[in-house]
Amino acid sequence: MKVGVLGSGDVAKTLAGGFIKHGHQVKLGTRSPAKLVQWASTDRSVALGTFAEAAQFGELVVVAVKGTAAREALELAGKSNVAGKTIVDATNPIADAPPVNGVLKFFTNLDESLMERLQNAFPEAHFVKAFSSVGNACMVNPQFQGGKPTMFICGNSESAKAAVRGVLDQFGWETADMGKAEAARAIEPLCMLWCIPGFLRNDWVHAFKLLA
Ligand SMILES: NC(=O)c1ccc[n+]([C@@H]2O[C@H](COP(=O)([O-])OP(=O)(O)OC[C@H]3O[C@@H](n4cnc5c(N)ncnc54)[C@H](OP(=O)(O)O)[C@@H]3O)[C@@H](O)[C@H]2O)c1
């Protein structure tokens, strides 16, 4: 599969590496491709481009940019380049304010998630929330004593969610489908919970598992 990854931070680089590991072709998009030339050249076979070039390249597109800039990055990627495509939304709506006792601040509220805002702004794209509730170090084939962790996903398109479930299978995750886009109101705050042990005890290696 051809995958366009929007972003140049740890999440974008980690997921790009995961897609390469599993045999996909990747173009990573950023406003400044030059800053990643050395990283991309070290045996990763990741192509670099602008947000628009990466989005155009991808049959599947990953959004892995700062939450406050997600809409702007997608505007730069271009509406026509994301229309009709599955968009893996790894972003979180983290506000530009420090955590309080280890609890992050969000710029959204419990009645409106970032993914819903993006879905409304780009109605022809098929957003699927995924990879937002775990740190980048544990995103690709994580090994936990407790077995496979669970990735909570949601989105309005069943076929897009099936495509993302396929990616999660490859990346070593169980998938828990929480339904339509509104479920991102519950999934995005899992990031706050996931980060608390990190901020309080410097423990950043864990993931959620749904038991039944
Ligand atoms: N860090 C984690 O472990 C983790 C885990 C789960 C989810 N997340 C979420 O994943 C996303 C990426 O996190 P990250 O830590 O890898 O990176 P980040 O530092 O949150 O974001 C860096 C990216 O944001 C883009 N960006 C910043 N301002 C922009 C603007 N004004 N216009 C367009 N693009 C802009 C940058 O673009 P350029 O490339 O052009 O500089 C860069 O690609 C975030 O939403 C985060 O909450 C992070």
Ligand as a Chemical Component Dictionary entry (heavy atoms), coordinates in Angstrom:
data_LIG
# 
_chem_comp.id                   LIG 
_chem_comp.type                 NON-POLYMER 
_chem_comp.pdbx_formal_charge   0 
_chem_comp.three_letter_code    LIG 
# 
loop_
_chem_comp_atom.comp_id 
_chem_comp_atom.atom_id 
_chem_comp_atom.alt_atom_id 
_chem_comp_atom.type_symbol 
_chem_comp_atom.charge 
_chem_comp_atom.model_Cartn_x 
_chem_comp_atom.model_Cartn_y 
_chem_comp_atom.model_Cartn_z 
_chem_comp_atom.pdbx_ordinal 
LIG N1  N1  N 0  4.365  11.847 20.986 1  
LIG C1  C1  C 0  3.650  10.746 21.170 2  
LIG O1  O1  O 0  4.162  9.716  21.651 3  
LIG C2  C2  C 0  2.189  10.721 20.780 4  
LIG C3  C3  C 0  1.427  9.582  20.987 5  
LIG C4  C4  C 0  0.099  9.530  20.526 6  
LIG C5  C5  C 0  -0.429 10.632 19.851 7  
LIG N2  N2  N 1  0.344  11.746 19.689 8  
LIG C6  C6  C 0  -0.212 12.860 18.918 9  
LIG O2  O2  O 0  0.358  12.760 17.608 10 
LIG C7  C7  C 0  0.585  14.058 17.065 11 
LIG C8  C8  C 0  2.065  14.212 16.692 12 
LIG O3  O3  O 0  2.839  14.183 17.870 13 
LIG P1  P1  P 0  4.443  14.323 17.803 14 
LIG O4  O4  O 0  4.871  14.311 19.221 15 
LIG O5  O5  O -1 5.006  13.323 16.852 16 
LIG O6  O6  O 0  4.694  15.708 17.109 17 
LIG P2  P2  P 0  4.282  17.230 17.485 18 
LIG O7  O7  O 0  5.469  17.916 18.025 19 
LIG O8  O8  O 0  3.036  17.232 18.305 20 
LIG O9  O9  O 0  3.919  17.807 16.040 21 
LIG C9  C9  C 0  4.913  18.044 15.110 22 
LIG C10 C10 C 0  4.265  18.217 13.777 23 
LIG O10 O10 O 0  3.274  19.249 13.811 24 
LIG C11 C11 C 0  3.432  20.039 12.651 25 
LIG N3  N3  N 0  3.028  21.433 12.883 26 
LIG C12 C12 C 0  3.296  22.203 13.974 27 
LIG N4  N4  N 0  2.798  23.446 13.786 28 
LIG C13 C13 C 0  2.242  23.453 12.541 29 
LIG C14 C14 C 0  1.570  24.436 11.771 30 
LIG N5  N5  N 0  1.360  25.672 12.240 31 
LIG N6  N6  N 0  1.103  24.087 10.546 32 
LIG C15 C15 C 0  1.288  22.848 10.064 33 
LIG N7  N7  N 0  1.933  21.856 10.741 34 
LIG C16 C16 C 0  2.392  22.167 11.970 35 
LIG C17 C17 C 0  4.909  20.004 12.344 36 
LIG O11 O11 O 0  5.045  20.296 10.978 37 
LIG P3  P3  P 0  6.449  20.412 10.232 38 
LIG O12 O12 O 0  6.834  19.006 9.931  39 
LIG O13 O13 O 0  6.140  21.173 9.021  40 
LIG O14 O14 O 0  7.389  21.088 11.190 41 
LIG C18 C18 C 0  5.272  18.579 12.695 42 
LIG O15 O15 O 0  5.087  17.725 11.600 43 
LIG C19 C19 C 0  0.106  15.050 18.123 44 
LIG O16 O16 O 0  -1.216 15.449 17.819 45 
LIG C20 C20 C 0  0.158  14.254 19.415 46 
LIG O17 O17 O 0  -0.771 14.711 20.383 47 
LIG C21 C21 C 0  1.623  11.820 20.139 48 
# 
loop_
_chem_comp_bond.comp_id 
_chem_comp_bond.atom_id_1 
_chem_comp_bond.atom_id_2 
_chem_comp_bond.value_order 
_chem_comp_bond.pdbx_ordinal 
LIG N1  C1  SING 1  
LIG C1  O1  DOUB 2  
LIG C1  C2  SING 3  
LIG C2  C3  SING 4  
LIG C2  C21 DOUB 5  
LIG C3  C4  DOUB 6  
LIG C4  C5  SING 7  
LIG C5  N2  DOUB 8  
LIG N2  C6  SING 9  
LIG N2  C21 SING 10 
LIG C6  O2  SING 11 
LIG C6  C20 SING 12 
LIG O2  C7  SING 13 
LIG C7  C8  SING 14 
LIG C7  C19 SING 15 
LIG C8  O3  SING 16 
LIG O3  P1  SING 17 
LIG P1  O4  DOUB 18 
LIG P1  O5  SING 19 
LIG P1  O6  SING 20 
LIG O6  P2  SING 21 
LIG P2  O7  DOUB 22 
LIG P2  O8  SING 23 
LIG P2  O9  SING 24 
LIG O9  C9  SING 25 
LIG C9  C10 SING 26 
LIG C10 O10 SING 27 
LIG C10 C18 SING 28 
LIG O10 C11 SING 29 
LIG C11 N3  SING 30 
LIG C11 C17 SING 31 
LIG N3  C12 SING 32 
LIG N3  C16 SING 33 
LIG C12 N4  DOUB 34 
LIG N4  C13 SING 35 
LIG C13 C14 SING 36 
LIG C13 C16 DOUB 37 
LIG C14 N5  SING 38 
LIG C14 N6  DOUB 39 
LIG N6  C15 SING 40 
LIG C15 N7  DOUB 41 
LIG N7  C16 SING 42 
LIG C17 O11 SING 43 
LIG C17 C18 SING 44 
LIG O11 P3  SING 45 
LIG P3  O12 DOUB 46 
LIG P3  O13 SING 47 
LIG P3  O14 SING 48 
LIG C18 O15 SING 49 
LIG C19 O16 SING 50 
LIG C19 C20 SING 51 
LIG C20 O17 SING 52 
# 
